[in-house]
């Protein structure tokens, strides 16, 4: 079971890694990128692959990816769609008639939203990781500085 205390312990562990603040912050930021990326159902596999391929810390990557979790999934999906529609200048006047949706027409009903969603998710992934890197690097540097003084 994931508790606040277990997350705090893992974050403390990340802050004490024997890696440079740059590498740890980079791993965390990549995890944030993965959290917002639109390839749902493959986030954990992406974390494992990136940790292996780029020799980054798995825990830092995984913690960054946990921004997308059951409590934040719906807001992230909504923000992705809204951002994509805003960036593409798409009209939000189209409505989904949920009572008319069936297995045979689900793609037709949702397809107008697919490209805006993908664009928005990618944009938020980039922005999120660009914000996460300097924030995490500052936190790690500050935390280690306070512990060493």
Chimera marker file (.cmm) of the C-alpha trace (Angstrom):
<marker_set name="trace">
<marker id="1" x="0.000" y="0.000" z="0.000" r="1" g="1" b="0" radius="0.5"/>
<marker id="2" x="1.322" y="3.429" z="-0.941" r="1" g="1" b="0" radius="0.5"/>
<marker id="3" x="1.256" y="5.873" z="1.945" r="1" g="1" b="0" radius="0.5"/>
<marker id="4" x="2.383" y="9.451" z="2.289" r="1" g="1" b="0" radius="0.5"/>
<marker id="5" x="5.200" y="8.273" z="4.538" r="1" g="1" b="0" radius="0.5"/>
<marker id="6" x="6.462" y="5.743" z="1.968" r="1" g="1" b="0" radius="0.5"/>
<marker id="7" x="6.455" y="8.404" z="-0.766" r="1" g="1" b="0" radius="0.5"/>
<marker id="8" x="8.316" y="10.781" z="1.574" r="1" g="1" b="0" radius="0.5"/>
<marker id="9" x="10.920" y="8.079" z="2.280" r="1" g="1" b="0" radius="0.5"/>
<marker id="10" x="11.415" y="7.423" z="-1.435" r="1" g="1" b="0" radius="0.5"/>
<marker id="11" x="11.759" y="11.142" z="-2.157" r="1" g="1" b="0" radius="0.5"/>
<marker id="12" x="14.339" y="11.442" z="0.631" r="1" g="1" b="0" radius="0.5"/>
<marker id="13" x="16.188" y="8.514" z="-0.938" r="1" g="1" b="0" radius="0.5"/>
<marker id="14" x="16.203" y="10.284" z="-4.309" r="1" g="1" b="0" radius="0.5"/>
<marker id="15" x="17.589" y="13.427" z="-2.691" r="1" g="1" b="0" radius="0.5"/>
<marker id="16" x="20.474" y="11.395" z="-1.234" r="1" g="1" b="0" radius="0.5"/>
<marker id="17" x="21.493" y="9.609" z="-4.425" r="1" g="1" b="0" radius="0.5"/>
<marker id="18" x="25.179" y="9.540" z="-5.211" r="1" g="1" b="0" radius="0.5"/>
<marker id="19" x="24.487" y="11.085" z="-8.591" r="1" g="1" b="0" radius="0.5"/>
<marker id="20" x="24.889" y="14.693" z="-9.553" r="1" g="1" b="0" radius="0.5"/>
<marker id="21" x="21.853" y="16.925" z="-9.076" r="1" g="1" b="0" radius="0.5"/>
<marker id="22" x="21.818" y="17.301" z="-12.877" r="1" g="1" b="0" radius="0.5"/>
<marker id="23" x="21.401" y="13.553" z="-13.530" r="1" g="1" b="0" radius="0.5"/>
<marker id="24" x="18.804" y="13.083" z="-10.810" r="1" g="1" b="0" radius="0.5"/>
<marker id="25" x="16.796" y="16.127" z="-11.945" r="1" g="1" b="0" radius="0.5"/>
<marker id="26" x="17.085" y="14.936" z="-15.556" r="1" g="1" b="0" radius="0.5"/>
<marker id="27" x="15.692" y="11.524" z="-14.612" r="1" g="1" b="0" radius="0.5"/>
<marker id="28" x="12.838" y="13.135" z="-12.684" r="1" g="1" b="0" radius="0.5"/>
<marker id="29" x="12.032" y="15.507" z="-15.557" r="1" g="1" b="0" radius="0.5"/>
<marker id="30" x="11.990" y="12.616" z="-18.016" r="1" g="1" b="0" radius="0.5"/>
<marker id="31" x="9.574" y="10.850" z="-15.679" r="1" g="1" b="0" radius="0.5"/>
<marker id="32" x="7.335" y="13.937" z="-15.740" r="1" g="1" b="0" radius="0.5"/>
<marker id="33" x="7.511" y="13.919" z="-19.544" r="1" g="1" b="0" radius="0.5"/>
<marker id="34" x="6.412" y="10.278" z="-19.547" r="1" g="1" b="0" radius="0.5"/>
<marker id="35" x="3.577" y="11.087" z="-17.115" r="1" g="1" b="0" radius="0.5"/>
<marker id="36" x="2.027" y="13.574" z="-19.547" r="1" g="1" b="0" radius="0.5"/>
<marker id="37" x="2.858" y="11.658" z="-22.748" r="1" g="1" b="0" radius="0.5"/>
<marker id="38" x="-0.194" y="10.232" z="-24.528" r="1" g="1" b="0" radius="0.5"/>
<marker id="39" x="0.997" y="6.632" z="-24.695" r="1" g="1" b="0" radius="0.5"/>
<marker id="40" x="-1.200" y="5.376" z="-21.878" r="1" g="1" b="0" radius="0.5"/>
<marker id="41" x="-0.742" y="1.769" z="-20.751" r="1" g="1" b="0" radius="0.5"/>
<marker id="42" x="2.976" y="2.032" z="-21.607" r="1" g="1" b="0" radius="0.5"/>
<marker id="43" x="4.168" y="4.558" z="-19.016" r="1" g="1" b="0" radius="0.5"/>
<marker id="44" x="5.800" y="2.018" z="-16.692" r="1" g="1" b="0" radius="0.5"/>
<marker id="45" x="7.444" y="0.253" z="-19.620" r="1" g="1" b="0" radius="0.5"/>
<marker id="46" x="8.752" y="3.641" z="-20.790" r="1" g="1" b="0" radius="0.5"/>
<marker id="47" x="10.205" y="4.323" z="-17.347" r="1" g="1" b="0" radius="0.5"/>
<marker id="48" x="11.975" y="0.964" z="-17.279" r="1" g="1" b="0" radius="0.5"/>
<marker id="49" x="13.254" y="1.385" z="-20.834" r="1" g="1" b="0" radius="0.5"/>
<marker id="50" x="14.537" y="4.954" z="-20.282" r="1" g="1" b="0" radius="0.5"/>
<marker id="51" x="16.231" y="3.991" z="-17.014" r="1" g="1" b="0" radius="0.5"/>
<marker id="52" x="17.995" y="1.159" z="-18.823" r="1" g="1" b="0" radius="0.5"/>
<marker id="53" x="18.739" y="2.919" z="-22.138" r="1" g="1" b="0" radius="0.5"/>
<marker id="54" x="20.002" y="6.187" z="-20.667" r="1" g="1" b="0" radius="0.5"/>
<marker id="55" x="21.449" y="4.695" z="-17.452" r="1" g="1" b="0" radius="0.5"/>
<marker id="56" x="19.286" y="7.009" z="-15.349" r="1" g="1" b="0" radius="0.5"/>
<marker id="57" x="18.083" y="6.351" z="-11.849" r="1" g="1" b="0" radius="0.5"/>
<marker id="58" x="14.922" y="4.267" z="-11.965" r="1" g="1" b="0" radius="0.5"/>
<marker id="59" x="13.519" y="5.671" z="-8.721" r="1" g="1" b="0" radius="0.5"/>
<marker id="60" x="13.843" y="9.310" z="-9.831" r="1" g="1" b="0" radius="0.5"/>
<marker id="61" x="12.257" y="8.459" z="-13.192" r="1" g="1" b="0" radius="0.5"/>
<marker id="62" x="9.460" y="6.508" z="-11.544" r="1" g="1" b="0" radius="0.5"/>
<marker id="63" x="8.689" y="9.267" z="-9.022" r="1" g="1" b="0" radius="0.5"/>
<marker id="64" x="8.443" y="11.794" z="-11.859" r="1" g="1" b="0" radius="0.5"/>
<marker id="65" x="6.045" y="9.547" z="-13.736" r="1" g="1" b="0" radius="0.5"/>
<marker id="66" x="3.811" y="9.244" z="-10.675" r="1" g="1" b="0" radius="0.5"/>
<marker id="67" x="2.472" y="12.720" z="-11.384" r="1" g="1" b="0" radius="0.5"/>
<marker id="68" x="0.041" y="10.770" z="-13.535" r="1" g="1" b="0" radius="0.5"/>
<marker id="69" x="-1.865" y="8.583" z="-11.097" r="1" g="1" b="0" radius="0.5"/>
<marker id="70" x="-5.505" y="7.622" z="-10.499" r="1" g="1" b="0" radius="0.5"/>
<marker id="71" x="-6.201" y="10.953" z="-8.754" r="1" g="1" b="0" radius="0.5"/>
<marker id="72" x="-4.668" y="13.123" z="-11.480" r="1" g="1" b="0" radius="0.5"/>
<marker id="73" x="-5.588" y="11.099" z="-14.579" r="1" g="1" b="0" radius="0.5"/>
<marker id="74" x="-8.864" y="12.875" z="-15.375" r="1" g="1" b="0" radius="0.5"/>
<marker id="75" x="-7.443" y="16.406" z="-14.870" r="1" g="1" b="0" radius="0.5"/>
<marker id="76" x="-4.427" y="15.516" z="-17.048" r="1" g="1" b="0" radius="0.5"/>
<marker id="77" x="-6.662" y="14.100" z="-19.786" r="1" g="1" b="0" radius="0.5"/>
<marker id="78" x="-8.902" y="17.173" z="-19.669" r="1" g="1" b="0" radius="0.5"/>
<marker id="79" x="-5.943" y="19.573" z="-19.647" r="1" g="1" b="0" radius="0.5"/>
<marker id="80" x="-4.392" y="17.715" z="-22.586" r="1" g="1" b="0" radius="0.5"/>
<marker id="81" x="-7.560" y="17.990" z="-24.654" r="1" g="1" b="0" radius="0.5"/>
<marker id="82" x="-8.149" y="21.633" z="-23.691" r="1" g="1" b="0" radius="0.5"/>
<marker id="83" x="-4.528" y="22.591" z="-24.448" r="1" g="1" b="0" radius="0.5"/>
<marker id="84" x="-4.597" y="20.790" z="-27.794" r="1" g="1" b="0" radius="0.5"/>
<marker id="85" x="-7.833" y="22.439" z="-28.833" r="1" g="1" b="0" radius="0.5"/>
<marker id="86" x="-6.468" y="25.811" z="-27.780" r="1" g="1" b="0" radius="0.5"/>
<marker id="87" x="-3.190" y="25.305" z="-29.683" r="1" g="1" b="0" radius="0.5"/>
<marker id="88" x="-4.945" y="24.062" z="-32.799" r="1" g="1" b="0" radius="0.5"/>
<marker id="89" x="-7.680" y="26.661" z="-32.700" r="1" g="1" b="0" radius="0.5"/>
<marker id="90" x="-10.254" y="23.885" z="-32.728" r="1" g="1" b="0" radius="0.5"/>
<marker id="91" x="-13.830" y="24.599" z="-31.810" r="1" g="1" b="0" radius="0.5"/>
<marker id="92" x="-15.034" y="23.157" z="-28.559" r="1" g="1" b="0" radius="0.5"/>
<marker id="93" x="-18.631" y="23.385" z="-29.730" r="1" g="1" b="0" radius="0.5"/>
<marker id="94" x="-18.765" y="19.753" z="-30.843" r="1" g="1" b="0" radius="0.5"/>
<marker id="95" x="-20.460" y="17.658" z="-28.212" r="1" g="1" b="0" radius="0.5"/>
<marker id="96" x="-20.389" y="13.971" z="-27.522" r="1" g="1" b="0" radius="0.5"/>
<marker id="97" x="-23.783" y="12.369" z="-27.300" r="1" g="1" b="0" radius="0.5"/>
<marker id="98" x="-22.946" y="9.742" z="-24.704" r="1" g="1" b="0" radius="0.5"/>
<marker id="99" x="-26.326" y="8.034" z="-24.976" r="1" g="1" b="0" radius="0.5"/>
<marker id="100" x="-25.736" y="7.491" z="-28.707" r="1" g="1" b="0" radius="0.5"/>
<marker id="101" x="-22.261" y="5.947" z="-28.277" r="1" g="1" b="0" radius="0.5"/>
<marker id="102" x="-21.917" y="2.294" z="-29.154" r="1" g="1" b="0" radius="0.5"/>
<marker id="103" x="-18.964" y="0.019" z="-29.823" r="1" g="1" b="0" radius="0.5"/>
<marker id="104" x="-19.420" y="0.366" z="-33.586" r="1" g="1" b="0" radius="0.5"/>
<marker id="105" x="-19.408" y="4.203" z="-33.599" r="1" g="1" b="0" radius="0.5"/>
<marker id="106" x="-17.062" y="5.090" z="-30.742" r="1" g="1" b="0" radius="0.5"/>
<marker id="107" x="-14.185" y="5.961" z="-33.080" r="1" g="1" b="0" radius="0.5"/>
<marker id="108" x="-16.366" y="8.183" z="-35.252" r="1" g="1" b="0" radius="0.5"/>
<marker id="109" x="-17.647" y="10.074" z="-32.220" r="1" g="1" b="0" radius="0.5"/>
<marker id="110" x="-14.236" y="10.574" z="-30.578" r="1" g="1" b="0" radius="0.5"/>
<marker id="111" x="-12.021" y="11.022" z="-33.669" r="1" g="1" b="0" radius="0.5"/>
<marker id="112" x="-12.458" y="14.831" z="-33.848" r="1" g="1" b="0" radius="0.5"/>
<marker id="113" x="-10.771" y="14.997" z="-30.447" r="1" g="1" b="0" radius="0.5"/>
<marker id="114" x="-7.873" y="12.618" z="-31.107" r="1" g="1" b="0" radius="0.5"/>
<marker id="115" x="-5.371" y="14.973" z="-32.789" r="1" g="1" b="0" radius="0.5"/>
<marker id="116" x="-6.048" y="17.898" z="-30.406" r="1" g="1" b="0" radius="0.5"/>
<marker id="117" x="-5.619" y="15.508" z="-27.472" r="1" g="1" b="0" radius="0.5"/>
<marker id="118" x="-2.288" y="14.195" z="-28.797" r="1" g="1" b="0" radius="0.5"/>
<marker id="119" x="-1.006" y="17.716" z="-29.503" r="1" g="1" b="0" radius="0.5"/>
<marker id="120" x="-2.067" y="18.918" z="-26.065" r="1" g="1" b="0" radius="0.5"/>
<marker id="121" x="-0.561" y="15.923" z="-24.274" r="1" g="1" b="0" radius="0.5"/>
<marker id="122" x="2.770" y="16.376" z="-26.057" r="1" g="1" b="0" radius="0.5"/>
<marker id="123" x="2.784" y="20.115" z="-25.325" r="1" g="1" b="0" radius="0.5"/>
<marker id="124" x="2.071" y="19.514" z="-21.628" r="1" g="1" b="0" radius="0.5"/>
<marker id="125" x="4.747" y="16.801" z="-21.513" r="1" g="1" b="0" radius="0.5"/>
<marker id="126" x="7.343" y="19.240" z="-22.839" r="1" g="1" b="0" radius="0.5"/>
<marker id="127" x="6.273" y="22.114" z="-20.589" r="1" g="1" b="0" radius="0.5"/>
<marker id="128" x="5.991" y="19.857" z="-17.537" r="1" g="1" b="0" radius="0.5"/>
<marker id="129" x="9.470" y="18.418" z="-17.978" r="1" g="1" b="0" radius="0.5"/>
<marker id="130" x="10.980" y="21.848" z="-18.674" r="1" g="1" b="0" radius="0.5"/>
<marker id="131" x="9.511" y="23.071" z="-15.378" r="1" g="1" b="0" radius="0.5"/>
<marker id="132" x="10.348" y="19.904" z="-13.426" r="1" g="1" b="0" radius="0.5"/>
<marker id="133" x="14.074" y="19.910" z="-14.248" r="1" g="1" b="0" radius="0.5"/>
<marker id="134" x="15.109" y="23.267" z="-12.730" r="1" g="1" b="0" radius="0.5"/>
<marker id="135" x="12.741" y="22.858" z="-9.783" r="1" g="1" b="0" radius="0.5"/>
<marker id="136" x="14.052" y="19.392" z="-8.921" r="1" g="1" b="0" radius="0.5"/>
<marker id="137" x="17.670" y="20.433" z="-9.459" r="1" g="1" b="0" radius="0.5"/>
<marker id="138" x="17.172" y="23.391" z="-7.100" r="1" g="1" b="0" radius="0.5"/>
<marker id="139" x="15.464" y="21.162" z="-4.489" r="1" g="1" b="0" radius="0.5"/>
<marker id="140" x="18.249" y="18.569" z="-4.616" r="1" g="1" b="0" radius="0.5"/>
<marker id="141" x="21.036" y="21.163" z="-4.475" r="1" g="1" b="0" radius="0.5"/>
<marker id="142" x="19.346" y="23.048" z="-1.637" r="1" g="1" b="0" radius="0.5"/>
<marker id="143" x="18.577" y="19.880" z="0.333" r="1" g="1" b="0" radius="0.5"/>
<marker id="144" x="22.114" y="18.537" z="0.011" r="1" g="1" b="0" radius="0.5"/>
<marker id="145" x="23.539" y="21.942" z="0.913" r="1" g="1" b="0" radius="0.5"/>
<marker id="146" x="21.459" y="22.115" z="4.080" r="1" g="1" b="0" radius="0.5"/>
<marker id="147" x="22.403" y="18.551" z="5.074" r="1" g="1" b="0" radius="0.5"/>
<marker id="148" x="26.148" y="19.206" z="4.522" r="1" g="1" b="0" radius="0.5"/>
<marker id="149" x="26.284" y="22.462" z="6.491" r="1" g="1" b="0" radius="0.5"/>
<link id1="1" id2="2" r="1" g="1" b="0" radius="0.2"/>
<link id1="2" id2="3" r="1" g="1" b="0" radius="0.2"/>
<link id1="3" id2="4" r="1" g="1" b="0" radius="0.2"/>
<link id1="4" id2="5" r="1" g="1" b="0" radius="0.2"/>
<link id1="5" id2="6" r="1" g="1" b="0" radius="0.2"/>
<link id1="6" id2="7" r="1" g="1" b="0" radius="0.2"/>
<link id1="7" id2="8" r="1" g="1" b="0" radius="0.2"/>
<link id1="8" id2="9" r="1" g="1" b="0" radius="0.2"/>
<link id1="9" id2="10" r="1" g="1" b="0" radius="0.2"/>
<link id1="10" id2="11" r="1" g="1" b="0" radius="0.2"/>
<link id1="11" id2="12" r="1" g="1" b="0" radius="0.2"/>
<link id1="12" id2="13" r="1" g="1" b="0" radius="0.2"/>
<link id1="13" id2="14" r="1" g="1" b="0" radius="0.2"/>
<link id1="14" id2="15" r="1" g="1" b="0" radius="0.2"/>
<link id1="15" id2="16" r="1" g="1" b="0" radius="0.2"/>
<link id1="16" id2="17" r="1" g="1" b="0" radius="0.2"/>
<link id1="17" id2="18" r="1" g="1" b="0" radius="0.2"/>
<link id1="18" id2="19" r="1" g="1" b="0" radius="0.2"/>
<link id1="19" id2="20" r="1" g="1" b="0" radius="0.2"/>
<link id1="20" id2="21" r="1" g="1" b="0" radius="0.2"/>
<link id1="21" id2="22" r="1" g="1" b="0" radius="0.2"/>
<link id1="22" id2="23" r="1" g="1" b="0" radius="0.2"/>
<link id1="23" id2="24" r="1" g="1" b="0" radius="0.2"/>
<link id1="24" id2="25" r="1" g="1" b="0" radius="0.2"/>
<link id1="25" id2="26" r="1" g="1" b="0" radius="0.2"/>
<link id1="26" id2="27" r="1" g="1" b="0" radius="0.2"/>
<link id1="27" id2="28" r="1" g="1" b="0" radius="0.2"/>
<link id1="28" id2="29" r="1" g="1" b="0" radius="0.2"/>
<link id1="29" id2="30" r="1" g="1" b="0" radius="0.2"/>
<link id1="30" id2="31" r="1" g="1" b="0" radius="0.2"/>
<link id1="31" id2="32" r="1" g="1" b="0" radius="0.2"/>
<link id1="32" id2="33" r="1" g="1" b="0" radius="0.2"/>
<link id1="33" id2="34" r="1" g="1" b="0" radius="0.2"/>
<link id1="34" id2="35" r="1" g="1" b="0" radius="0.2"/>
<link id1="35" id2="36" r="1" g="1" b="0" radius="0.2"/>
<link id1="36" id2="37" r="1" g="1" b="0" radius="0.2"/>
<link id1="37" id2="38" r="1" g="1" b="0" radius="0.2"/>
<link id1="38" id2="39" r="1" g="1" b="0" radius="0.2"/>
<link id1="39" id2="40" r="1" g="1" b="0" radius="0.2"/>
<link id1="40" id2="41" r="1" g="1" b="0" radius="0.2"/>
<link id1="41" id2="42" r="1" g="1" b="0" radius="0.2"/>
<link id1="42" id2="43" r="1" g="1" b="0" radius="0.2"/>
<link id1="43" id2="44" r="1" g="1" b="0" radius="0.2"/>
<link id1="44" id2="45" r="1" g="1" b="0" radius="0.2"/>
<link id1="45" id2="46" r="1" g="1" b="0" radius="0.2"/>
<link id1="46" id2="47" r="1" g="1" b="0" radius="0.2"/>
<link id1="47" id2="48" r="1" g="1" b="0" radius="0.2"/>
<link id1="48" id2="49" r="1" g="1" b="0" radius="0.2"/>
<link id1="49" id2="50" r="1" g="1" b="0" radius="0.2"/>
<link id1="50" id2="51" r="1" g="1" b="0" radius="0.2"/>
<link id1="51" id2="52" r="1" g="1" b="0" radius="0.2"/>
<link id1="52" id2="53" r="1" g="1" b="0" radius="0.2"/>
<link id1="53" id2="54" r="1" g="1" b="0" radius="0.2"/>
<link id1="54" id2="55" r="1" g="1" b="0" radius="0.2"/>
<link id1="55" id2="56" r="1" g="1" b="0" radius="0.2"/>
<link id1="56" id2="57" r="1" g="1" b="0" radius="0.2"/>
<link id1="57" id2="58" r="1" g="1" b="0" radius="0.2"/>
<link id1="58" id2="59" r="1" g="1" b="0" radius="0.2"/>
<link id1="59" id2="60" r="1" g="1" b="0" radius="0.2"/>
<link id1="60" id2="61" r="1" g="1" b="0" radius="0.2"/>
<link id1="61" id2="62" r="1" g="1" b="0" radius="0.2"/>
<link id1="62" id2="63" r="1" g="1" b="0" radius="0.2"/>
<link id1="63" id2="64" r="1" g="1" b="0" radius="0.2"/>
<link id1="64" id2="65" r="1" g="1" b="0" radius="0.2"/>
<link id1="65" id2="66" r="1" g="1" b="0" radius="0.2"/>
<link id1="66" id2="67" r="1" g="1" b="0" radius="0.2"/>
<link id1="67" id2="68" r="1" g="1" b="0" radius="0.2"/>
<link id1="68" id2="69" r="1" g="1" b="0" radius="0.2"/>
<link id1="69" id2="70" r="1" g="1" b="0" radius="0.2"/>
<link id1="70" id2="71" r="1" g="1" b="0" radius="0.2"/>
<link id1="71" id2="72" r="1" g="1" b="0" radius="0.2"/>
<link id1="72" id2="73" r="1" g="1" b="0" radius="0.2"/>
<link id1="73" id2="74" r="1" g="1" b="0" radius="0.2"/>
<link id1="74" id2="75" r="1" g="1" b="0" radius="0.2"/>
<link id1="75" id2="76" r="1" g="1" b="0" radius="0.2"/>
<link id1="76" id2="77" r="1" g="1" b="0" radius="0.2"/>
<link id1="77" id2="78" r="1" g="1" b="0" radius="0.2"/>
<link id1="78" id2="79" r="1" g="1" b="0" radius="0.2"/>
<link id1="79" id2="80" r="1" g="1" b="0" radius="0.2"/>
<link id1="80" id2="81" r="1" g="1" b="0" radius="0.2"/>
<link id1="81" id2="82" r="1" g="1" b="0" radius="0.2"/>
<link id1="82" id2="83" r="1" g="1" b="0" radius="0.2"/>
<link id1="83" id2="84" r="1" g="1" b="0" radius="0.2"/>
<link id1="84" id2="85" r="1" g="1" b="0" radius="0.2"/>
<link id1="85" id2="86" r="1" g="1" b="0" radius="0.2"/>
<link id1="86" id2="87" r="1" g="1" b="0" radius="0.2"/>
<link id1="87" id2="88" r="1" g="1" b="0" radius="0.2"/>
<link id1="88" id2="89" r="1" g="1" b="0" radius="0.2"/>
<link id1="89" id2="90" r="1" g="1" b="0" radius="0.2"/>
<link id1="90" id2="91" r="1" g="1" b="0" radius="0.2"/>
<link id1="91" id2="92" r="1" g="1" b="0" radius="0.2"/>
<link id1="92" id2="93" r="1" g="1" b="0" radius="0.2"/>
<link id1="93" id2="94" r="1" g="1" b="0" radius="0.2"/>
<link id1="94" id2="95" r="1" g="1" b="0" radius="0.2"/>
<link id1="95" id2="96" r="1" g="1" b="0" radius="0.2"/>
<link id1="96" id2="97" r="1" g="1" b="0" radius="0.2"/>
<link id1="97" id2="98" r="1" g="1" b="0" radius="0.2"/>
<link id1="98" id2="99" r="1" g="1" b="0" radius="0.2"/>
<link id1="99" id2="100" r="1" g="1" b="0" radius="0.2"/>
<link id1="100" id2="101" r="1" g="1" b="0" radius="0.2"/>
<link id1="101" id2="102" r="1" g="1" b="0" radius="0.2"/>
<link id1="102" id2="103" r="1" g="1" b="0" radius="0.2"/>
<link id1="103" id2="104" r="1" g="1" b="0" radius="0.2"/>
<link id1="104" id2="105" r="1" g="1" b="0" radius="0.2"/>
<link id1="105" id2="106" r="1" g="1" b="0" radius="0.2"/>
<link id1="106" id2="107" r="1" g="1" b="0" radius="0.2"/>
<link id1="107" id2="108" r="1" g="1" b="0" radius="0.2"/>
<link id1="108" id2="109" r="1" g="1" b="0" radius="0.2"/>
<link id1="109" id2="110" r="1" g="1" b="0" radius="0.2"/>
<link id1="110" id2="111" r="1" g="1" b="0" radius="0.2"/>
<link id1="111" id2="112" r="1" g="1" b="0" radius="0.2"/>
<link id1="112" id2="113" r="1" g="1" b="0" radius="0.2"/>
<link id1="113" id2="114" r="1" g="1" b="0" radius="0.2"/>
<link id1="114" id2="115" r="1" g="1" b="0" radius="0.2"/>
<link id1="115" id2="116" r="1" g="1" b="0" radius="0.2"/>
<link id1="116" id2="117" r="1" g="1" b="0" radius="0.2"/>
<link id1="117" id2="118" r="1" g="1" b="0" radius="0.2"/>
<link id1="118" id2="119" r="1" g="1" b="0" radius="0.2"/>
<link id1="119" id2="120" r="1" g="1" b="0" radius="0.2"/>
<link id1="120" id2="121" r="1" g="1" b="0" radius="0.2"/>
<link id1="121" id2="122" r="1" g="1" b="0" radius="0.2"/>
<link id1="122" id2="123" r="1" g="1" b="0" radius="0.2"/>
<link id1="123" id2="124" r="1" g="1" b="0" radius="0.2"/>
<link id1="124" id2="125" r="1" g="1" b="0" radius="0.2"/>
<link id1="125" id2="126" r="1" g="1" b="0" radius="0.2"/>
<link id1="126" id2="127" r="1" g="1" b="0" radius="0.2"/>
<link id1="127" id2="128" r="1" g="1" b="0" radius="0.2"/>
<link id1="128" id2="129" r="1" g="1" b="0" radius="0.2"/>
<link id1="129" id2="130" r="1" g="1" b="0" radius="0.2"/>
<link id1="130" id2="131" r="1" g="1" b="0" radius="0.2"/>
<link id1="131" id2="132" r="1" g="1" b="0" radius="0.2"/>
<link id1="132" id2="133" r="1" g="1" b="0" radius="0.2"/>
<link id1="133" id2="134" r="1" g="1" b="0" radius="0.2"/>
<link id1="134" id2="135" r="1" g="1" b="0" radius="0.2"/>
<link id1="135" id2="136" r="1" g="1" b="0" radius="0.2"/>
<link id1="136" id2="137" r="1" g="1" b="0" radius="0.2"/>
<link id1="137" id2="138" r="1" g="1" b="0" radius="0.2"/>
<link id1="138" id2="139" r="1" g="1" b="0" radius="0.2"/>
<link id1="139" id2="140" r="1" g="1" b="0" radius="0.2"/>
<link id1="140" id2="141" r="1" g="1" b="0" radius="0.2"/>
<link id1="141" id2="142" r="1" g="1" b="0" radius="0.2"/>
<link id1="142" id2="143" r="1" g="1" b="0" radius="0.2"/>
<link id1="143" id2="144" r="1" g="1" b="0" radius="0.2"/>
<link id1="144" id2="145" r="1" g="1" b="0" radius="0.2"/>
<link id1="145" id2="146" r="1" g="1" b="0" radius="0.2"/>
<link id1="146" id2="147" r="1" g="1" b="0" radius="0.2"/>
<link id1="147" id2="148" r="1" g="1" b="0" radius="0.2"/>
<link id1="148" id2="149" r="1" g="1" b="0" radius="0.2"/>
</marker_set>
